[in-house]
Amino acid sequence: MGKMVGTLERDGFVTMKPSPTDGRYRIIKLTREGNALHDKASPLWNAAQQEFAKLNGAAGVATLRKALDSIVVEDGLERPGT
């Protein structure tokens, strides 16, 4: 996440600041430019998702999403209760 968010911050699409309650976390917010980009990109993303579903079938897409949801990426942070 760090490098991608850093690029978005550098380009003026998001702001980042430390969490006031936990220094391990950062609060990331879209800027006005980030919101404008999101508004432009959303219809394109939705169209791409529809085309992907058309090409791969609803069942194939559901199977892929279920498999992707099961992937765990370790971020090195300890979670409460673990």
C-alpha positions as CSV (number, residue, x, y, z in Angstrom):
1,M,0.0,0.0,0.0
2,G,2.7,2.5,1.0
3,K,4.3,3.1,-2.4
4,M,0.9,3.4,-4.3
5,V,-0.6,5.8,-1.6
6,G,2.7,7.8,-1.6
7,T,2.4,8.2,-5.4
8,L,-1.3,9.4,-5.0
9,E,-0.2,11.8,-2.3
10,R,2.7,13.1,-4.4
11,D,0.3,13.7,-7.3
12,G,-2.2,15.6,-5.1
13,F,-5.0,13.0,-5.1
14,V,-4.9,12.1,-1.4
15,T,-3.6,13.5,1.9
16,M,-2.1,11.4,4.6
17,K,-1.6,12.1,8.2
18,P,-0.8,10.0,11.3
19,S,-3.7,8.6,13.3
20,P,-4.3,10.6,16.4
21,T,-4.8,7.4,18.4
22,D,-2.4,4.9,16.9
23,G,0.9,6.0,15.4
24,R,1.1,2.7,13.3
25,Y,-1.8,3.9,11.2
26,R,-2.3,6.8,8.8
27,I,-5.5,8.5,7.8
28,I,-5.8,8.9,4.1
29,K,-8.4,11.2,2.5
30,L,-9.2,12.1,-1.1
31,T,-8.5,15.7,-2.1
32,R,-10.8,17.7,-4.4
33,E,-8.6,16.4,-7.3
34,G,-8.8,12.9,-6.0
35,N,-12.6,13.1,-5.9
36,A,-12.7,14.4,-9.4
37,L,-10.5,11.6,-10.6
38,H,-12.7,9.0,-8.8
39,D,-15.8,10.5,-10.5
40,K,-14.1,10.1,-13.9
41,A,-12.8,6.7,-13.3
42,S,-15.8,5.0,-11.7
43,P,-17.9,4.6,-14.9
44,L,-14.8,3.2,-16.7
45,W,-14.2,0.7,-13.8
46,N,-17.8,-0.3,-13.8
47,A,-17.8,-0.8,-17.6
48,A,-14.6,-2.9,-17.3
49,Q,-16.2,-5.1,-14.6
50,Q,-19.2,-5.7,-16.8
51,E,-17.1,-6.6,-19.7
52,F,-15.0,-9.0,-17.6
53,A,-18.2,-10.6,-16.3
54,K,-19.5,-10.9,-19.8
55,L,-16.3,-12.6,-21.1
56,N,-15.9,-14.9,-18.1
57,G,-19.4,-15.6,-17.0
58,A,-21.1,-14.8,-13.7
59,A,-20.1,-18.1,-12.1
60,G,-16.4,-17.7,-13.1
61,V,-16.3,-14.2,-11.7
62,A,-18.0,-15.3,-8.5
63,T,-15.4,-18.1,-8.1
64,L,-12.6,-15.8,-8.7
65,R,-13.8,-13.2,-6.2
66,K,-14.3,-15.9,-3.6
67,A,-10.8,-17.1,-4.2
68,L,-9.4,-13.6,-4.0
69,D,-11.3,-12.9,-0.8
70,S,-9.6,-15.9,0.8
71,I,-6.1,-14.5,0.2
72,V,-4.3,-13.1,3.2
73,V,-1.6,-10.5,2.9
74,E,0.5,-10.0,6.0
75,D,1.1,-6.3,6.7
76,G,3.2,-6.9,9.8
77,L,0.8,-5.1,12.1
78,E,-0.5,-6.8,15.3
79,R,-4.2,-7.0,15.6
80,P,-6.0,-6.7,19.0
81,G,-6.8,-10.1,20.3
82,T,-4.2,-11.9,18.2
